[in-house]
Amino acid sequence: MEVSQRWRNKAMTGVLPDDFLRIYVNPPAHFQQMGFQPQVNYSPISYCPTTYTQGSLKITVVEAKLAKNYGYTRMDPYCKIRVGHNVMETPTDANGSKTPRWNKTFTFPLPSGVDSLYLEIFSERSIVSDDRIAWIHMSIPEAVMNNETIEDWYSLTGKQGENKEGMIKLILSHHPPSSSTMQRYTVSNPSQSSDLQSYGMNARMMSSYESIGSIESIKGMFPTTDEEIIRSVLASNGWNVNAAINDLLSMNS
């Protein structure tokens, strides 16, 4: 009975105050008198939509010489390439069999810390799922990161064994980032009203930078550039449109 009465004494009855159910780092005096203690400790929040970039990596997938034809008829090979979280693929070389040619060039944003690429070759199928024929996980050559263009053949791994599935010819080049710096958005402790306004303003700013309109406006300037590349370049520049345009211009030069 005493416990029940004690809890009733803590209950608020009548007209509730304007600050009812609001969270305070330092509760008002009348809350402290009722035994309420702060339950939440706020710390500054930093918003940074992406990591820093090392510029861009341009990859031309020229051709491959495969060890075996795995189809009942001639294979229809295509490639998938992944750099960081970005994945792109070549068109299918119909009836390319063991000697497919693509001669397809891709430009990947190169996030900080990423020093390798992953490439897979598939045979396109019409009824069943595509068959993975060969693959390679390779480090980006140091000469490429020193802004040299490297054209070479690389060994492929597959069902025949490691480095025994044939070879693929790639042309690799690196383009350093533009001089513009990536923006970072920081909001202070939201326990103060002025900081709450800053919090909301920055949140709206983030949403605005990542809008479809920004991507569409850049697509108008670079109609032949893949939308995923535009989105990645925007992200790598902190959604700074001008900086992204500068990077895209350097990629296409």
VENHU-V610121 format. One record per pair of residues at least 6 apart in sequence whose C-alpha atoms are under 6 Angstrom apart, sorted by sequence separation. I is the first residue (numbers start at 1). J is the second residue. D is the distance in whole Angstrom. If there is no record, write none. Layout:
# VENHU-V610121
i = {I:I}
j = {J:J}
d = {D:D}
This chain:
# VENHU-V610121
i = {81:124:157:190:81:93:123:156:157:158:188:237:80:123:155:157:80:122:156:79:122:156:234:79:122:156:233:78:121:155:187:25:121:154:78:120:154:77:120:153:77:119:153:76:119:152:76:118:152:76:118:151:75:76:117:136:151:74:117:135:150:75:116:134:135:150:74:116:134:149:115:116:134:149:115:147:69:144:145:144:209:66:65:65:83:64:82:64:82:63:81:63:81:63:80:62:80:62:79:61:79:61:78:60:78:60:77:59:77:59:76:58:75:76:58:57:57:56:56:56:55:182:183:54:182:53:54:53:54:53:52:178:67:66:67:66:65:65:64:64:63:63:62:62:61:60:60:59:59:58:58:57:57:56:56:55:55:55:54:48:47:47:46:45:44:44:43:53:50:50}
j = {87:130:163:196:88:100:130:163:164:165:195:244:88:131:163:165:89:131:165:89:132:166:244:90:133:167:244:90:133:167:199:38:134:167:92:134:168:92:135:168:93:135:169:93:136:169:94:136:170:95:137:170:95:96:137:156:171:95:138:156:171:97:138:156:157:172:97:139:157:172:139:140:158:173:140:174:98:173:174:174:239:98:98:99:117:99:117:100:118:100:118:101:119:102:119:102:120:103:120:103:121:104:121:104:122:105:122:105:123:106:123:106:123:124:107:107:108:108:109:110:110:237:238:110:238:110:111:111:112:112:112:247:165:165:166:166:166:167:167:168:168:169:169:170:170:170:171:171:172:172:173:173:174:174:175:175:176:177:177:184:185:186:186:187:188:189:189:236:235:236}
d = {6:5:4:5:5:6:6:5:6:5:6:6:6:5:5:5:4:5:5:5:4:5:5:5:5:5:6:6:6:4:5:6:5:5:5:6:5:6:4:5:6:6:4:6:5:6:5:6:6:5:4:6:5:6:6:5:4:5:6:6:6:4:6:6:5:5:5:4:5:6:6:5:5:5:6:5:6:5:6:6:5:5:6:5:5:6:6:6:5:6:6:4:4:6:6:5:5:4:6:5:4:5:6:5:5:4:5:6:4:5:5:6:6:5:4:6:5:5:4:5:6:5:5:5:5:6:6:4:5:5:5:6:5:6:5:4:5:5:6:4:6:5:5:6:5:6:5:6:5:6:5:6:5:6:5:6:4:4:6:5:5:6:4:6:5:5:6:6:6:6}
